[in-house]
Amino acid sequence: MPNPSDEIKAKLDIVEVIREYLPLKAAGLNFRSTCPFHREKTPSFMVSPEKQIWHCFGCGKGGDIFSFVMEMERLSFIEALRLLAKKAGVALRKADPALTSKRNRLLDIVELAAKFYHKILLDSPAAAGAREYLRERALTNETIEAWQLGYSPDAWETLANFLKSRGFSEDEIFLAGLSVKKDPSTGSGRAGFYDRFRARIMFPLNDINGSAVGFTARVMPGREETEKMGKYINTPSTMIYDKSKILFGLDKAKMSIKAEDAVVLAEGQLDAIMAQQHGFTNTIASSGTALTAEQVKLIKRYTNNLFLSFDMDAAGDLAAERGIAQAQGAEMNIKVIEVKGAKDPDECLRHNPENWRQAITDAKPMMQYYFDKVFAKYDKADFPGQNQAIKILLAVIAKFGSKLEQDFWLKKLSQEVDTNENSLREKFNEYVKKQISPAVKNNEAVLKPAIDLKQSREARLSELLLALALKFPAHFEYVINHLGPDDLVGPANQRLYRNLVIYYNKLIDLWTREGGNFDLAINYLDLKDWLSNPENLALADGQTENQAGDYNCASSLDRLVLLADKDFYDYSAEQAKAEIINIVANLRLNYLNARRREITKLITAAEKENLPPAEKSEKLNNLMGELKALAEEINLMEIK
Ligand SMILES: [Zn+2]
């Protein structure tokens, strides 16, 4: 039997594999490109199809198909083996446990979970409602199969029990993001886990190579109002799932994108699924979040032509909000598709696929689209209108990565509003100068550690808690087990905490793998380094990169570390623990009270709402139920 790596090499062509990452140009018998591993202007990266090797004459790196994928994707050999085996259609035998990596184990778990959910969707009576919903949305059986759509049962341990029966541990299931840690201080007092996804329609999220790495889960239709967790929940960041690097459907669409030299980016998962079902196979979805630099890089592997199908009517700086500025900065050709007579592509396609085809054909260059929108809204014939329009358009023009493109649109704008091109250019330069670069902004934050005097008591407590947890990391676990990012007050605190949790989980993971043989301390320099890399950082749901960018994690860290030294320099570990417990309870109580006020408002609103009696009483019952649970928890806390 041939060894699997030889089998893979025999089936794959190194040129085709590398071409998925880099634009290769023929150079005699070989191919060349600029090197992805060092900065250079003249290409010195060579690939030999004959020898099936690559080498860079600039930095000296080189090797075979495996070493390329290892370098490029930062994988170990066995991880690269898994990735390439999939590509080559080579089945790997059950690997020697000593040879599996944690990453591969997590990939196995998520893949198995996807199959599990899929089977439940197809066969289980409990999934009848989900099947009905997908039928109503006009998804065919083939589509449901191809996308491995699934249903998670309405139970606490079904998935975990299944995965355990297949040899996976609770810890592994947790690290794959599929379970949630129970709070040991409530219920039976025993620590343990429960399934994260319950009673939801499951959409597997694949990486670009088609491996399932996580899920986005939609609440069952009809339960949207009462579901506290929200309409969609996602796998949290894990070792294999980083949402900033995933585009929904790209694994299926990439070859069409390349062939058509264009990609259509829609907002919702169902938009992408329906478009592909109707033969628009170059459609992917952003899942409603802002496009990240990593995602733009992924798309640019296949095309430079981006068709956007977003709801662009929303107010505000659209380019920034949707991360379109990233694509502009990367000098992509962007066009905007306007869907007429339907609320989204999904609806348009269900109604008549030809309308969608027409909408793509009629797509406008992005800037033209903006011009039309802005001048439809502001009257360019009078000064205030013209001034407002200029302001908005200059901000968009400033985001182009190409100076030539900026010049082109400045000229066009001056013609459009019939104003002197030079004075417009002056205004433009002023605007650009005012956009302080992030590096300068960061420095300012460090120089002026903004102590906000007006900050609320809860914001101050949140800060103290983070400072304590940083100084006494042994108690950090306690904080994680009791508070989510939303329990903290203040966007900077929330953002830092969200990312500290990710960092801390990575640390624990490493610590567990090393058999616990190093002291579990948070190394400041390492943490700062990690927080300084925007690629590591997670956003809050619904938050955009730009909004988050106002809260620099590394400078928050600096400030809080100094604050800890100032306020807690003489604290013992016990004192710190007592203080942490105290603050955690305070913040939790604050959150519960806020939620209680919110629910009370919802009840008042629901009472006034004109609903069928049965629906109304169900809605009210649910809200009352939550209110009661809140009141009980609040009572308990106040007794303590
Ligand atoms: Zn190089």
Residues whose N, C-alpha, C, O or C-beta is under 5 A from the ligand:
A	BS01	ZN	C35 F37 H38 C56 G58 C59
